[in-house]
């Protein structure tokens, strides 16, 4: 399987590559549009700050490419947030794939949310063999507002979309590569889509 990770300097790539290696797949880093378009599956990761990440995507033309992809695409953490309409982080316009906005948690809770949290209201084959209330690992200060495209929710101060899906595009706020058995199952499910 030709598995590509969109390379735009978004950090934390190694742990994603290792997670796929454990499943027996080689995930190759690429910022080459021709390679990404031909891939069977595409991972759009992200750790860091939204406006600088979007700037890097624009410099390489990947901001125009990603919304046009037709194969299954999995956005992880900041990757998922950048697939939304906009984010309050750096007042950044997103790729507009998911019809929701990204907001910052209030100061009424500890920010960032860091650690394990449950996922509920699971929909989609992405969550096959994952149970309501299973734990996933999260590190984030911003969240995607709940919307029609939510395929999982979590609670932290309020209920938010911890996973989204529209057509061939999937996004998860949590880090499946750091989420033990449930996260590994989710990556396996993505590979089988």
SVG drawing of the C-alpha trace seen along z (x, -y; Angstrom):
<svg xmlns="http://www.w3.org/2000/svg" viewBox="-26 -36 37 42">
<polyline fill="none" stroke="black" stroke-width="0.4" points="0.0,0.0 1.3,-3.4 0.9,-5.4 2.0,-9.0 2.4,-11.5 2.0,-15.1 5.3,-16.7 5.0,-20.4 7.3,-20.6 4.4,-19.9 6.4,-17.9 5.8,-14.6 6.0,-12.5 8.3,-9.7 5.7,-8.4 3.1,-8.2 5.6,-6.3 6.4,-3.9 2.7,-3.2 2.2,-2.2 5.4,-0.1 4.0,1.8 1.0,2.6 3.4,3.7 3.2,0.7 5.8,-1.9 4.4,-5.5 6.6,-7.8 7.0,-11.5 6.3,-13.6 5.7,-17.2 5.5,-16.3 2.0,-16.8 2.5,-14.2 3.4,-11.5 0.6,-12.5 -2.0,-12.4 -1.0,-8.9 -1.0,-7.5 -3.6,-5.0 -4.0,-6.7 -2.8,-10.1 -2.1,-11.1 -2.3,-14.9 -0.6,-15.3 0.1,-18.4 1.6,-19.6 2.2,-23.3 0.6,-26.6 -2.2,-26.9 -1.2,-30.1 2.5,-29.1 1.4,-25.6 -1.1,-27.1 1.7,-29.4 3.9,-26.4 1.1,-24.6 0.5,-27.6 4.2,-28.0 4.3,-24.4 0.8,-24.6 -0.4,-21.8 -3.3,-24.0 -4.8,-23.7 -4.0,-20.1 -5.4,-18.5 -9.1,-19.5 -8.9,-17.9 -7.6,-14.5 -10.0,-11.6 -8.4,-8.8 -9.0,-8.4 -7.3,-11.2 -6.7,-11.2 -6.1,-14.5 -4.6,-14.2 -4.7,-16.9 -3.7,-20.2 -4.1,-18.5 -7.8,-17.9 -8.2,-21.5 -6.7,-22.9 -9.3,-21.0 -12.1,-23.0 -13.4,-26.4 -11.3,-28.5 -9.5,-28.5 -9.2,-31.1 -5.6,-30.1 -3.8,-32.9 -7.2,-33.9 -6.5,-31.4 -8.6,-30.5 -8.7,-26.7 -9.1,-24.4 -12.9,-24.4 -13.3,-20.6 -15.2,-20.2 -18.0,-22.7 -17.2,-23.7 -15.0,-26.2 -12.1,-25.7 -12.3,-27.5 -10.1,-27.9 -11.1,-26.2 -11.9,-28.9 -9.6,-29.6 -12.2,-27.8 -10.3,-24.6 -6.6,-23.7 -5.4,-24.4 -4.1,-22.5 -6.2,-19.4 -3.4,-16.9 -3.9,-13.2 -6.5,-10.5 -10.2,-11.2 -13.1,-9.1 -14.7,-9.1 -18.4,-8.6 -21.2,-8.8 -19.1,-6.8 -20.1,-6.6 -18.3,-5.5 -16.1,-2.4 -13.1,-4.4 -14.3,-3.2 -15.0,0.4 -14.1,2.6 -13.6,-0.5 -16.1,-0.8 -18.1,-3.7 -16.1,-5.2 -12.7,-3.9 -9.8,-6.2 -7.7,-8.2 -4.7,-10.4 -5.1,-14.2 -3.0,-17.3 -4.8,-20.4 -5.9,-24.0 -8.4,-24.3 -11.3,-22.1 -13.6,-21.7 -17.2,-22.6 -19.7,-19.8 -21.4,-19.6 -23.2,-17.3 -19.9,-15.9 -18.9,-14.7 -18.3,-11.0 -17.1,-11.0 -17.4,-13.4 -15.4,-14.0 -16.1,-16.2 -13.8,-18.8 -15.7,-21.8 -18.2,-21.2 -18.9,-18.5 -16.8,-18.9 -16.1,-16.9 -13.1,-14.6 -13.5,-13.1 -15.0,-14.3 -15.8,-12.8 -16.9,-14.2 -16.8,-11.9 -13.2,-10.6 -11.9,-13.0 -11.5,-11.9 -10.1,-13.9 -9.3,-13.0 -8.4,-15.4 -6.6,-12.7 -3.3,-11.1 -4.1,-7.5 -0.3,-6.8 -0.2,-7.4 -3.5,-5.9 -2.6,-2.3 -4.8,0.5 -7.8,-1.7 -5.6,-4.1 -3.8,-1.2 -7.3,0.2 -8.3,-3.1 -5.2,-3.3 -5.8,0.3 -9.4,-0.6 -8.2,-3.6 -5.9,-1.3 -8.9,0.9 -11.2,-1.8"/>
</svg>
